[in-house]
Amino acid sequence: MKRSQPEPKQVVKQRRDAALKALVDAVPYARVLGITFERRGDELSSTLHYQDSNIGNPLIPALHGGATAAFLEVTAQITLHWFHLWPQFESGALDVETMVAGDMPRQPKTIDFTVDYLRSGLPRDAYARATVNRSGRRYASVHVAAWQDHKDKLFAQATGHFLMPQSRSPD
């Protein structure tokens, strides 16, 4: 029995990067806030790039609480969606080209989202990473941690619960 040749590393990397770009592009608010994602294998990190429009109190100055919460929620939702779709990307069951063309799988819906503001967000880039604590067929729980200068000094964290999309039934 002859094995098929594995895909070249660059082809796999391009497919994964295209899939991530399609997921992020499906959330236009991420672009408005200046959120980008970086992928290392199946793990994602997000960056909230500094913008004057994200400052809530110019006297301190500090990041607006709404911008911080939105950053954490977008990070949780994109990470959960990535986690949920990763096996389909890798097996080839989900074609990235159809995603780019607009046939995007449904996103998880937020049930609740609780943010803990631990300190003021400074006027600089912020980073976040989400951890999927539980992901079942109907429900998922995600924790997000955000920092700026040192990963050990969080300025915000959040926990969210999401309703997972049900697979579309063929008609």
Legacy VTK file of the C-alpha trace (Angstrom):
# vtk DataFile Version 3.0
C-alpha trace
ASCII
DATASET POLYDATA
POINTS 171 float
0.000 0.000 0.000
1.431 3.336 -1.042
0.884 6.403 1.110
-0.073 9.683 -0.450
2.457 12.474 -0.098
1.710 14.959 2.668
0.829 18.483 1.621
3.734 20.917 1.502
4.089 22.943 4.690
3.436 26.251 2.894
0.160 24.976 1.426
-1.073 23.936 4.873
0.019 27.280 6.366
-1.718 29.265 3.612
-4.937 27.267 4.040
-4.944 27.823 7.816
-4.168 31.547 7.464
-6.922 31.952 4.842
-9.405 30.202 7.145
-8.497 32.487 10.059
-8.749 35.584 7.863
-12.208 34.483 6.685
-13.376 33.992 10.298
-12.085 37.409 11.378
-13.436 39.181 8.282
-16.902 37.828 9.166
-16.824 40.108 12.262
-16.569 43.672 10.862
-16.475 45.150 14.382
-13.027 43.571 14.819
-11.695 45.786 12.038
-13.358 48.906 13.526
-11.699 48.286 16.896
-8.344 47.381 15.340
-8.288 43.727 16.434
-6.008 41.292 14.646
-5.259 37.621 15.265
-2.068 35.610 15.131
-2.008 31.850 14.793
0.527 29.388 16.162
-0.657 25.926 15.196
-4.201 25.686 16.493
-3.690 28.403 19.152
-4.788 32.005 18.594
-3.679 35.269 20.176
-5.359 38.589 19.492
-4.081 42.152 19.535
-6.101 45.307 20.120
-3.957 47.854 18.317
-3.819 51.291 19.910
-6.256 53.827 18.435
-7.311 57.162 19.882
-10.937 56.141 19.314
-10.554 53.305 21.881
-9.658 55.735 24.694
-12.544 56.350 27.068
-11.035 58.832 29.521
-8.496 61.148 27.872
-7.477 62.646 31.242
-6.002 59.382 32.575
-5.815 58.223 29.580
-7.383 54.769 29.724
-8.973 52.310 27.314
-12.746 52.557 27.196
-14.457 49.752 29.109
-16.717 49.019 26.145
-13.737 48.679 23.793
-12.076 46.359 26.314
-15.204 44.216 26.682
-15.705 44.057 22.918
-12.047 43.066 22.464
-12.464 40.218 24.954
-15.770 39.048 23.461
-14.474 39.089 19.874
-11.399 37.157 21.026
-13.571 34.566 22.789
-15.946 34.169 19.863
-13.282 33.890 17.148
-11.235 31.456 19.267
-14.300 29.306 19.978
-15.288 29.313 16.314
-11.696 28.389 15.346
-11.616 25.613 17.963
-14.973 24.303 16.721
-14.013 24.350 13.012
-10.344 23.247 13.324
-11.001 19.517 12.682
-12.994 20.388 9.558
-10.206 22.657 8.265
-7.608 19.968 8.810
-9.608 17.136 7.261
-10.561 19.232 4.248
-14.273 18.775 4.997
-14.636 22.577 5.134
-13.426 24.343 2.015
-11.765 27.671 2.782
-12.588 28.957 -0.713
-16.331 28.702 -0.056
-15.846 30.494 3.274
-14.054 33.347 1.533
-16.887 33.486 -1.014
-19.344 34.181 1.828
-20.681 30.734 2.737
-19.441 31.007 6.313
-20.494 28.451 8.932
-22.735 29.971 11.588
-20.956 31.544 14.549
-21.589 30.696 18.197
-24.118 33.047 19.829
-23.319 34.774 23.106
-25.525 33.675 26.007
-23.756 35.786 28.638
-20.410 37.492 28.996
-18.924 38.711 32.275
-15.919 41.051 32.275
-13.630 41.680 35.255
-11.764 44.985 34.931
-8.629 44.467 37.009
-6.811 47.750 36.269
-6.930 50.597 33.761
-5.986 49.697 30.216
-3.136 51.995 29.169
-2.959 53.807 25.812
-0.986 51.100 23.998
-1.518 47.756 22.304
-3.308 45.078 24.313
-3.121 41.311 23.876
-5.527 38.507 24.730
-5.771 34.764 24.602
-8.903 32.690 25.101
-9.197 29.210 26.554
-12.151 27.007 25.682
-13.107 25.377 28.987
-15.967 23.307 27.606
-17.369 22.873 24.137
-20.241 20.506 23.576
-22.854 20.162 20.865
-25.091 22.886 22.303
-23.089 24.931 24.801
-19.559 26.248 25.273
-17.706 28.073 28.031
-14.692 30.290 27.293
-12.275 32.249 29.502
-10.280 35.210 28.108
-7.294 36.976 29.676
-5.974 40.350 28.460
-2.659 42.040 29.239
-0.487 44.823 27.906
3.130 44.877 29.071
3.432 41.634 31.037
1.310 38.539 30.546
1.303 37.997 34.317
-0.308 41.414 34.934
-3.783 41.151 33.476
-5.799 44.334 33.035
-9.038 42.480 32.226
-10.441 38.985 32.063
-13.783 37.574 31.052
-15.882 34.447 31.043
-18.447 33.811 28.357
-21.050 31.184 27.630
-22.075 30.532 24.064
-24.815 28.661 22.240
-23.133 26.481 19.630
-24.552 26.506 16.102
-26.512 23.448 15.123
-25.502 21.836 11.866
-27.712 22.803 8.985
-30.047 20.034 8.006
-30.054 19.135 4.318
-33.402 19.850 2.687
LINES 1 172
171 0 1 2 3 4 5 6 7 8 9 10 11 12 13 14 15 16 17 18 19 20 21 22 23 24 25 26 27 28 29 30 31 32 33 34 35 36 37 38 39 40 41 42 43 44 45 46 47 48 49 50 51 52 53 54 55 56 57 58 59 60 61 62 63 64 65 66 67 68 69 70 71 72 73 74 75 76 77 78 79 80 81 82 83 84 85 86 87 88 89 90 91 92 93 94 95 96 97 98 99 100 101 102 103 104 105 106 107 108 109 110 111 112 113 114 115 116 117 118 119 120 121 122 123 124 125 126 127 128 129 130 131 132 133 134 135 136 137 138 139 140 141 142 143 144 145 146 147 148 149 150 151 152 153 154 155 156 157 158 159 160 161 162 163 164 165 166 167 168 169 170
